[in-house]
Amino acid sequence: MAPAAGERGRLRRCGRRWRCGRGALIACAAWTAGWVLAAALLLRAHPGVLSERCTDEKSRRILAALCRDYQGGVLVGDLCEDLCAAGQLRYRRCLHYERGKKVLQADWRGRPVVLKSKEEAFSSFRPPGLLEDQAGKGGPDVPEAELLLLVAGEVRNALGLELSNRSLGPLWPRLRGPRWRGRLASLWSLLQQEEFVLLSLLQDLSRHAPPVLGSCGHFYAVEYLAAGSPHHSALFPLGGTSRGQARAVSDMALSFLDLVRHFDNDFSHRLHLCDVKPENFAIRRDFTVVAIDMDMAFFEPKMREILEQNCTGDEDCNFFDCFSKCDLRVNKCGAQRENSNLQVICDKIFRHWFSSALGGSTISLGLQLQLREAVQECADPGHPAGHPQSAPLNVFWKLQHLLQATLRELQEADH
């Protein structure tokens, strides 16, 4: 019996097996690539989808393992005795696990703190391999100058900064004496955590970053501050304040502007914030804004290194909230960030506050309209070609002036 027309067509198309096999492989590869791309986009937009479940049981096991390593002499830290022996540092609850990072809340001598580590286990961190031949000796034979060079190298890897020995002071513990190997191994585990290194270098230099309070092994402690949330009407909890919401929002907005100015100008390199959302900030009682999650904060040298990647279009040059442009002549992203901390904060924080009238306030409608327009200009400046920085600088002072005028109106209304 002669084959049907459709079947003859298939026979002609697949008369040679390798042709059908090659077509199937191409289709399979395209399908797989599509799913890989979709998964990558999903993870970028929602990194928490691969987060572990945050449980008290697992958190207690993690801290118990930390204390076993401390008691075995593997690691040390100025908080270890309080955590593992004296009972002065007590676990309270699990805050979150995300991409390996563990963030726990504890009470330290009556003060709420946060314990953080990039990894669960101390053994997950690379040891200082150069010193392995020192095993069994009573003290390190490596000269302190050489150890400082090693520390400087770790800081360079973490932050992209070349620092003098003097600048390394906050990261340099006393290594001589008992348990020196545990001291050095603990230091190395902390130096592999970019946020710890950054916060240590900012210690006493920034009111907008939480100070490091101490460490035990690979866990470090910072002060606990209630994080913001899009579920709060003002983005941040205002419980206990006697001020109205309009005044509190104006104070917080001015503090955000101070943070922008501080991170842009007060260090040897600009500090870029690439993950701006309410959850990564908190507010002190005096309405000072604090960046409580700085895993995605980078000084200029590291920012340039991150942005300068291969590309086929501008969308390939977006690193979370930090954007660059694709040079199609060489298919390379520019190393210069195109947007700014101010623009992203205007877009993701200020829009929520000022896109509509501040309900229940006595601020004049004219001033509220000016604020709304200034925030819109800040978030979407439409820079003229060749002058990427002029609009943000102008709008910064405009916003500051309008917010100060807002506070004056609110104060006058109270009298």
Secondary structure, DSSP 8 states (H G I E B T S, - for coil): ----HHHHHHHHHTSSHHHHHHHHHHHHHHHHHHHHHHHHHHHHH-GGGG-----HHHHHHHHHHHHHHHHTTS---TTHHIIIII--EEEEEEEEEETTEEEEEEEETTEEEEEEESSSSGGGS---GGGGGGTT-SS--S-HHHHHHHHHHHHHHHH-----TGGGGGG----SSTTHHHHHHHHHHHHT-HHHHHHHHHTTT-TTS--EEEEETTEEEEE---B--TTSTTSS--TT--S-HHHHHHHHHHHHHHHHHHHHHSSSS-EEE----GGGEEE-TT--EEE---TTEEEHHHHHHHH--B-SSGGGGEETTEE--EETTTTEE-SS-SS-HHHHHIIIIIHHHHSS--TT----HHHHHHHHHHHHHHHS----TT-TTHHHHHHHHHHHHHHHHHHHHHHHHH-
